[in-house]
Each structure stands twice: as C-alpha cells, then as structure tokens.
Amino acid sequence: QVQLVESGGGLVQAGGSLRLSCAASGRTFNNYVMGWFRQAPGKEREFVAAVTWSGVSTWYADSVKGRFTISTANNAKNTVYLQMNSLKPEDTAVYYCASRSGGSALADYTLYNYWGQGTQVTVSS
C-alpha cells in the first residue's frame, strides 16, 4: 500500500524559510512523478512543483519560481523535499505531497493517484 507522509510545516515570518519532506513507501517510484500542491481556505487546490523521481526534471508554478526548490533523495530514504525560501503570507496553505505515473498535465491534481495527509504552512506578515 502506497503511503506518503509529509512533515516540516509550521509558522514562519514573511521572508523566512521552511523545508517540507515527503516520505514515500509501498511501491517502486522509479517511473513516477512526485508533486507538491497546496490549498488555502476557500480556494481550489493548486500546483506548486513536480519532479521526476530521478530528480532530473522539475516543474514549478510561476508564483514560486526562484523561491521554491523541489528535489528527491531516491536512496533508501525515498523522500521528496520542497525547500521554500522568501516565504510570503500568500504562501499560507495546507501543502500536500502527491504521486502519479509520468505523463503530461502535471499541474492537474486530478491525475495524481496517491496523496499524503497534508502539512500546514502559515506565513505571518
């Protein structure tokens, strides 16, 4: 059974940094894409970033380019990271880790098969 477990959320001041982690287990993820999405209260879930499990290819939402970095540790840790720098109050949301087999439309959350439980990120002004 596939499990994705996020950690690393919290409260931070604007301009600060956080690193989110997503520990993946339950299958081989070699041909999978790992993504981060977020959802603020009253808003639709939105794409943040995605990476191939090899770490070779990455994609970012325009709103986080240059501030966030997605990466993988595909050794025994099987972990995906989201390094978030220069955080803004509008980054406040629940952040979710997700996975799917490779393909197009990586920003479409409906195409992801597996999801974590989410971790809260709050950025104060």
C-alpha positions as CSV (number, residue, x, y, z in Angstrom):
1,Q,0.0,0.0,0.0
2,V,1.4,3.4,-1.0
3,Q,1.9,5.9,1.8
4,L,3.0,9.5,1.5
5,V,3.8,11.2,4.8
6,E,4.5,14.9,4.8
7,S,6.4,16.8,7.6
8,G,8.1,20.1,8.1
9,G,5.3,22.6,8.1
10,G,4.9,25.3,10.7
11,L,4.6,29.0,11.4
12,V,7.2,31.3,9.9
13,Q,7.6,35.1,9.4
14,A,7.5,36.6,5.9
15,G,10.9,36.3,4.3
16,G,11.7,33.1,6.2
17,S,12.3,29.6,5.0
18,L,10.9,26.1,5.6
19,R,11.7,22.7,4.2
20,L,8.9,20.2,3.7
21,S,9.6,16.5,3.4
22,C,7.5,13.7,2.0
23,A,8.5,10.1,2.9
24,A,7.2,7.7,0.3
25,S,6.7,3.9,0.7
26,G,4.8,1.0,-0.6
27,R,6.0,0.7,-4.1
28,T,8.8,1.4,-6.5
29,F,8.6,5.0,-7.6
30,N,11.2,4.9,-10.4
31,N,8.8,5.9,-13.2
32,Y,6.7,8.2,-11.1
33,V,6.4,11.9,-10.8
34,M,6.2,13.5,-7.4
35,G,4.3,16.7,-6.9
36,W,3.6,19.3,-4.3
37,F,0.2,21.0,-4.2
38,R,-1.3,23.5,-1.8
39,Q,-4.8,24.5,-0.7
40,A,-5.7,27.7,1.1
41,P,-9.1,28.1,2.9
42,G,-11.9,28.7,0.4
43,K,-9.6,28.1,-2.6
44,E,-9.0,25.3,-5.1
45,R,-6.0,23.0,-4.7
46,E,-3.2,24.4,-6.8
47,F,0.0,23.1,-8.3
48,V,3.3,24.1,-6.7
49,A,6.0,21.9,-8.1
50,A,6.8,18.5,-9.5
51,V,9.9,16.4,-10.1
52,T,10.7,13.1,-11.7
53,W,11.8,10.5,-9.2
54,S,15.3,10.6,-10.7
55,G,15.4,14.3,-9.9
56,V,16.4,15.2,-13.5
57,S,13.3,17.1,-14.5
58,T,11.4,19.7,-12.4
59,W,8.4,22.0,-13.0
60,Y,7.2,25.0,-10.9
61,A,4.2,27.2,-10.7
62,D,5.1,30.8,-11.8
63,S,4.2,32.0,-8.3
64,V,7.0,30.0,-6.7
65,K,9.7,30.1,-9.3
66,G,13.0,31.3,-8.0
67,R,11.8,30.8,-4.4
68,F,11.0,27.1,-4.0
69,T,13.1,24.1,-5.0
70,I,11.9,20.6,-5.3
71,S,14.3,17.7,-5.0
72,T,14.4,14.0,-4.3
73,A,16.6,11.7,-2.2
74,N,16.0,8.5,-4.0
75,N,18.3,6.4,-1.9
76,A,16.9,4.3,0.9
77,K,15.2,7.4,2.3
78,N,12.7,7.6,-0.6
79,T,12.0,11.2,0.2
80,V,10.9,14.3,-1.7
81,Y,11.7,17.7,-0.4
82,L,10.3,21.2,-1.0
83,Q,12.7,23.9,0.1
84,M,10.7,27.2,0.4
85,N,12.6,30.5,0.7
86,S,11.5,34.1,0.8
87,L,8.1,33.0,2.0
88,K,5.1,35.3,1.6
89,P,1.8,35.5,3.5
90,E,0.1,34.3,0.3
91,D,2.0,31.0,0.6
92,T,-0.1,30.1,3.6
93,A,-1.9,26.9,2.9
94,V,-2.0,23.2,3.6
95,Y,0.7,21.6,1.5
96,Y,0.2,18.1,0.0
97,C,2.6,15.6,-1.4
98,A,1.3,13.5,-4.3
99,S,2.5,11.0,-6.9
100,R,1.4,9.7,-10.3
101,S,2.9,7.8,-13.2
102,G,4.7,10.1,-15.7
103,G,2.8,11.9,-18.4
104,S,1.5,15.4,-19.3
105,A,-0.6,17.9,-17.5
106,L,1.5,17.6,-14.3
107,A,-0.3,20.6,-12.8
108,D,-3.7,18.8,-12.9
109,Y,-4.2,17.5,-9.4
110,T,-7.0,15.1,-10.5
111,L,-4.4,13.0,-12.4
112,Y,-2.4,12.1,-9.2
113,N,-3.1,8.7,-7.7
114,Y,-1.7,9.0,-4.3
115,W,-1.8,11.7,-1.7
116,G,-0.4,12.5,1.7
117,Q,-2.4,13.9,4.6
118,G,-1.0,17.4,4.3
119,T,1.0,19.7,6.4
120,Q,0.1,23.3,7.4
121,V,2.3,26.2,6.4
122,T,1.5,29.6,7.9
123,V,3.4,32.7,6.9
124,S,2.8,35.8,9.1
125,S,3.3,39.3,7.8
